[in-house]
Amino acid sequence: MTNQRNARFGFWRGVFYLLLGVGLVLTVMRFTQGLGSVTNLSDRYPWGLWVGFDLLCGVGLAAGGFVLTATVYIFNIQRYKPIVRPAVLTAFLGYVMVVTALLFDLGKPWNIWHPIVMGNPTSVMFEVALCVMSYTAVLALEFSGMVFERVGWKRAWKIQKAVTVPLVIFGVVLSTFHQSSLGTLYLIVPGKLHALWYTPVLPIVFFVSSAMVGLAMVIVESHLSARAFGRQLEMPLLSDLGRVLAAVLGVYLVLRVFDLVYRGAAGMAFGFTYEAMLFQLEFAVGLLLPLALLLIPRVRANTHGLYGSALLVVLGFIVHRLNVSITGFEGAQGGRYIPSLGEALITLMMIAIGFAAFRFCVRTFNVYPEEAHEPVLAPARVAAEAPAAVLGRAQR
């Protein structure tokens, strides 16, 4: 079993280094020769994979942080506390990846700081930029408790614990603003975005879907980390999350169906057009099928059933965000946008770095509950033990 795990780890480590090497070469090309050297972006399609997936999907997939912290610290449902730390870590790394993706997508990435001092209060994009920057800082502060605990800064750790609730409240407010405002961005293009996705309630759709996929990502992350680190799954907690996820999926289904019927766009969903088929894929894979599965108690209680259902929700969410950001515009633009190989490889590189960063943090900090109650190490002891710990992990 150990040999199989080592072989699997060796394979994925090789994939990681391959993606990192190719991605770094493409990164140098992008920042020295411009966007056109590695992307299929143009004046017709200025927003492509890096906005549709890296930004819109990345922000939503990181929503588990604000959902679980609000559940534990605001609504005081303490039984979910054991899975708060990995959710916060996933959210923090997700937002770091979002900001990194923006650096790749912006024509002048060195001007990314401009909204801080040149803000336009009437711009939705300004509000999104301000909230994303602020929430990334909040997540860094929430994550800092694990760092203080590891290095033995007891006073800083106690201060961080004391301000956790205000940080969580502030983070939930910021998340509510920018998760919905990402949908608001598309309200200014009623003549361009396809009627299957353009709706005045798109901000609400974006917010509810972010809460939905945040719960699903917690389940997916727990399953993957359990396999990667040989941990025991917290199945009673995750089964409860599966029941909550089913309820949110039901709310989301009612919202989407009612909106389509109210706007008279429901008939378009049953056609055989390019847009209709992708809409059907989004609805069937990411909504109807996982909802039907999660309503079955035996599926929620089964490790693979719960994980598979949550993974379907994640995939459906990704299809929806790509439909809104790419598919829905192609008809009005009179063509098809297909991401270049360079765009895809840079995105895969960032995903690989995110996985590697998560693994490093789990190995270094008290991310999971069974390690969270260990005594805080003194700084001198950390300094003495760190080289040996790193060497031991390398040998394993």
N, C-alpha and C positions, 0 to 999 in steps of 0.2 A: 504493500500500500504506500509506504514511504517512497519507494523507488518510483512508483507511478506518479506520485505527487511531484517528486523532484524532476522527472522527465517532462511532466506537463509544465512545470514552472520554467524549465530550461527552454522549452519551445516558445512560450509566450515572451520570455526575456529576449529571445532571438528576434521575434516579431517586433518587439518594442524597439530594439536597437536599429532594426531595418527601417521602421517608420521614422524614427528620430533622425537617422542619417539622411534619408531622402527628404524629409520635411525641412531639415535645416538648410539643405542646398536650395530648395524651392523658396525658403524664407529669404535667403540672401538675394535670390533673383527678384523676388517681389519688392524688396526694399531698395534695391539698386537699379532695377530696370522698370519699375512701375507695375501697376495692376495688370496691364495687358500682357505682360510676359508669362503669367501663370494662370490667368483667369479668362473666362468667356464673358466677363462683364462688359457692358457697352452703354451708350447713351440710351438705348432702348431698354436695356435691363441693367440698371445701375445697382440694384439690390438682388443678390443671388443666394447661393448656398450659405455664405458666411453670415448673412443677416437672417435668412430663413431658418437655418438649423442652429448655427453657433450662437446667435443672439436670441431669437424668439423661442426656440426650443430650449436653449441652455438656461434661460431665466426661469422658464416654467418647470423644467426638470429639477431645478434647485429649490423648488417651493416647499419641499418636505421640511426644511428648516423652520420656516415661519409657522407651518401648520402644527408641527409637534411641539415647538416651544410654547406656542399659544395654548395648546391643549394642556400642557403640564404646568406652566407657570402662571397662566391667566385663569384658565378654567379649573386648575388644581386637580386634574385627573392624574394622580401620581403614578398609577400603574404603568404608564408609558415612559416613565423617566429613564429606564434602562436603555432605550433606543434613541434618546434625545441627542447624545453626544455624536454618534455616527451621522445622524441627520444634519446636525449643525456643520460637521466637517464636510459632508457631501455638498451642502449648500455653499459653504465658503469657497471650496475648490471650484464649484460650478460658476460662481460669480467671478472668480479670478480668471477662469477660462473665457467667460463672456467679455470681460474687459480686454483680454489678450486678443480675442477674435476681432474686436472693434479696431484694435491697432492695425490688424491686417487689412481690414475693409476700408478704413478711412483713407482718402486720397492724400491727406497730410496728417499722418498719425501723430506727429510731434505737436500738433495743435489740440490734442485731446483735452488739455487742461483749460481751454478757453471758456467752456460753460461756467466754470467756477467764478470767473471775473467778468465775463461778458454775457451774462444770462439775459434771456428774453422771457419774462414771466408769462407772456401770452402764447408761448410755443409749447406744444405737447412734447416735442423732442427734448426741450430744455428740462421739462418736468421729469421725463424718463431718465435723462442723463443725471440730474441731481439726485433722484431717488436711488438709482443704481449705485452711484458713488457712495451715497450715505449708507445704504444698506450693506454694501461690501465692507465699509468701515465697522458697522454694527456687528456683522458676522465675524470680523477679525477680532473684535473685543470679546465676543462670546467664546470664540475658539481660544483666546489668550489664556483662559482659566486652565486649560490643559497644559499649556506651555509653562505657566507659573507653577503649577503643581509638579511638573516634571523636573524643573531646575531648582525647586526648593525656595522660591520667592514667596514665603508664607504671607507676608503682609499684602503684597500685590494680589495674591490668590484670594485672600479674604475680602479685599476691596472689590475685586471682580465679582465674587459671589454676592456681595451686598447690593451691587447695582444690576444684577441679572434681570430682575423683574422689570425695572424701567427700560433696560435695553431691549427686552423682549417686546414690551408694549410699543416702543418706538419702531422696532423692526417690523412688527405686524402692520403698523400704520403705513410705513414706507412701502412694504410689500403690496398692501391693498392698492396704494396709489399707482405704483408702476406696473404691477401685473395687469391691471385694467387699462392703464394708459397705453400699453403696447397695442391693445385693440383700438384705442382711440386714434392712433396714428393712421389707421386705414379708413376712418370715417370721412376723410377729406377727398376720397376718390370714388364717389358713388357711380360715376360713369365708366370706371375702368375695372373695378373689382367685380367679379362674377356674382350674380344674384344669389347663388347658393351659399355664398360666404359673406357678402355685404349685408349688414344689418345694423340698425341704430343701436341694438343692444350688444354689439360686438365687444365693448369693454366688459360687460357682465359675463359674456361667453368666455372671454380670456381669463377672467378672474376665477370663475367656477372651474374651468378646465385646469388651471394651475393648481388649485387645491386638490383636484382629483388626481392629477399626475404626481403631485407631491406625495400623497399617500402611497400610490403605486410604486414610486421610486424607493421609498423606505423599505417596502417589502422586497423589491428586486435587489437593492443594496445589501440587505440583511442576508438574503440567500447567497449572493455571490461572495460576500465576505466570509460567511460560514464555511463555504467550500474552500476558499483561498487560504484561510487561517486555521482550518480544522476546528472551528467553534461549533457549539451547540446552538441551534436556532431557538429563539424565544417564541415558539409556536403559539402558545396561548395569547400572547400580545399581538402577534401578527395575524392570527385568526380574527381577533377583535377588530384589527385594522381593516381586514378584508370585509367585514360586515359594514364598517363605516364607509369604506370605499364603494360598496354596492349601493349604499344610500346616496352618496354624492353622484355616482353614475346615474342613478334614477332621476335626481334633480336635473342633471345636465341633459339627459335624454328628453325630459319634459320641456325644458327650456328651448332646446334646438327644434323639436318638432312643433311646438306652439309658434315659435318664431317663423318657421318656414310656412306653416299654414296661414298665419296672420298676414304675411306679406304676399301670399299667393305664389310662392316659389316652390311649393312641395312637388308639383308635377315635374319640374326639371330634374328632380333627383331620380326619376324612374326611366330616364332616357338612356340612349346608348352613345352619348357624346363623350368626348375625352374627359370633360369636367365632371359629368355625371358618374362615370365609372370610378374616378378617383374619389368622388364624394361617397359613393357606395362602399368603396374599400375602407375609407375612414370610418364610416358609420358601422359597418359590419364587424370589422376587425377590432376597432378601438372602443366600441360602445355596446352593441347588441350582444356579441358573443361573450365578452368578459362579464357583462351584467348577468347574463343567463347562468354562467358558471358560478359566479360568486353568490348567487341566490341559493345555491345548493350547499347545505352545511358540510357534507362530506368533502366537497372540493375545498372549502375554506380550511378544513382541518387537515388536509393533505399537503405536505410540503411542496410537491411538484405541481399539484393543481393550483395552489395559491400563487406560486411563483409564475406559472404559465399565464394565469389570468391577469396578474399585475403587469407582466411583460406585454401582453396584448394591449392593455390600457396605454402603456408607454409608447408602443408602436403606433397606435391610433392617434395619440396626441401629436406625435411627430408628423404624421401624414396630414393632420388638420392644419398645423402651423405652416407646413410647406405648401398646402393648398391655398391658404390665405395669402402667403407672401410671394408665391411663384405661380402656381397653377391658375389661380383666379385672375391673373393679369395677362396671361398669354393670349387669350382671345382678343382682348382689346389692343394688345401690342402687335398683333398680326404675325406671330411667329412662336417658336419654342425656344426656351432657354434650357440648355443642358450644361450642368457644371463641368468644367474642365477637369482633367485628371489631377492637375496641380491643386485646384481648389479642394478636391476630395482628399488628396493625400495630406495636405496641411491640416484639414479638419481631423483626419484620423490621427495625425501626430499629436494634436492637442488633446484628443480623447485619451491616447496612450499615456501622455504625460499626466493627465488627471488621474488615471488608474495608478500610475507609479507613485504619484504624490500621496494618494490615499493609502497605499501600502506602506510607504515610508512613515506617515503619521501614525498609523495603527501600530507599527513596530516601535515607534519612538515614544508616543504619548499614551496616556490612559484613556483610550477612546471607548473601550467596552466596559460594561459594569463590573465584570469579574476582576478587572485590574484597577477600577476606579477607587477602590477602598484601600489600596496599598498605602503605606505611610509615605509622606512627602520626603523625598531625598534631599539631603543637604547639598548645596552647590559643589562642595569639594568632593563628595562621594560621587556625584554625577560625572564630574570631570575625570575621576579616577576610573569609573566603570565604563564610560562611553566607548573608549577604544576596544576594550575586551568584548563588549556587547556587539559592536559592529563586526569584529573579527569572527565572533561566534556565529552570527547570522550568515556571514559570507560562507563559512564552512558548512552550515546546514543547507 
